[in-house]
Amino acid sequence: MTTATDELLTVPEVMARLRLGRSTVYDLIRSHRLVSITVGRARRIPRSALREFIADQIGEAA
């Protein structure tokens, strides 16, 4: 069973998956290329938004 916490990734988790630095991930968020939400003071990236970002990057590269 999938829980809400499985669907939301932290910035460090996204950094690890994309093999990018912290500032690059936050730049992607600021530029609205990577969708994120704020829960209290915590920034979270929906797993579906990460998949969409990767698909967009693959589409641009083709």
Order of alpha helices (4+ residues) and beta strands (2+ residues): alpha-beta-alpha-alpha-beta-beta-alpha
